[in-house]
């Protein structure tokens, strides 16, 4: 009797995808899924943005061909925005593997329409010009437990408000002298509905519109109306905008002539241990010289992790693995590093590199003799081929692979002990040479030619340890940057005597530079290439500082998860 196998259950949908499935089934979105990724060009993107990018562009891919994702820059604050940020954001999105096609937009594309919508609200009695200062407006909004106080200018007539607003556009007023506010409800329990500011005067040059405007819309005003103008069906944002949703809906409801009526949905942002996810705080690190720049490999910016060597595929897989929730949570950085290791293990070429070298002399190996061993480039990929690695009388091994006074459980090289050189043969330590301070500078060993190709020693105990090595005569000396976590605290913002003093948690050992000895095949390393230094970690040729024939290596991630930070001594 045959037994029929049960087909595997379809993966469960997250709540965003459930909403979209329901909308498609009911016809609520016209059979289309139109999302957008709408960054403000006031800084570099970080890993938190990667989650949103993968979600919005991923949804468009999943529902193709009846879907698309826009890249829109919400460029409403010229005092903080730069073309540099616009260009870096486009580079980051492309690096993650997504393309917006012809759907690249800017909120500044809609300045004229947004202005006309504001006039419409004024004419309806739903917006007014306020002469109060920013501090007076702030005080008048009340608190979470007390209602706001109406502005003395709240009851101006629509005609007077229109005239003043037109004069604001004409540049007749100084910055801060007047603003346009929505006329909603000063007693609302939601602070965002207590007559929020819609427009302010800024005599600032805009990176796209130049000096054509001195009147700029607020983000909370421009964002929903830009969504509507673009026909966005699902406006997806993080939970901190949940309390802004009533204003989003109010604007969509009260502005006439919009081509679509999008709805906002919120999901929990990405929070990672040992990581900051605030452009403002990251900007402080850059400005105070605590890192070398936005693309410092210790930074959680996409340009930083790209320079460190994180593969885009690993970031996409990580974003898929963490899923979407409606509640805040803290994700372990180890999970991201796990996906990075998984991808790098698959794609990285293996090489031998010694970061802290100790010289080994094989006293019974013929002087001047050199042999070349055939070693696979990647055991995980048969198509990666192999390379010739030279072996000679004098070698370098890692200092930590030798212990003069071994502790229990140490299975590498010790005085009188035996260890296997990977892909070569076994060696026995016969003599230890130290300097005047007692530091080991050389080991004199003998080798057993009969132990090649994994053969066991004859008449001696089984060898438990296998170590890597490089030929001293052929080794290249190259700079290697050992990057570690930028912060020692799981939640950096909670560190320090003062709340929010995240710099107190900076890791003094987040960057250690060493001069490593590496096998000669590395001379051909091109910039932006992935390598596994066997038994050491995954490394990446720095795309900024490397040159053909002169690589500089960044450590992407260690080989093992859950490593311990060990600050160097002062």
Protein Blocks (a to p, Z undefined) as FASTA:
>chain_A
ZZdddddddddddfklmmmmmmmmnopnnopacddddddffbccdfklmmmmmmmmmmmm
mmpckbccddddddfbfklgcfklmmmmmmmmmmnopaekjmccdfklmmmmmmmmmmmm
mmnopaccdfbdfklmmmmnopfkbccdddfklmpcfklmmmmmmmmmnopacehkaccd
ddfbfkbfblklnopafbdcdddddfklommbccdcdfklmmmmmmmmnopabdcddfkl
mmmmmmmmmmmmmpghiabdcddddddddddehiacdfklmmmmmmnopagbjklckbcb
fklmmmnopafklmmmmmmmnopafbdcdddfklmmmmmmmmmmmmpccddddfbdcddd
dfkbcehiacdddddfblklmknopadddddfbdcddfklpcfbacehiacdcehiacdd
ehiacdddfbdcddfkopafbdcddddfklgghiacehiacdfbdcddddfklpccdddd
ddddfbfbfblmlgcjbghilmlmpcfklpccddddddfklmmpcghiacddehkbccdd
dfklpcehiacdddfbdfbehiacddddZZ
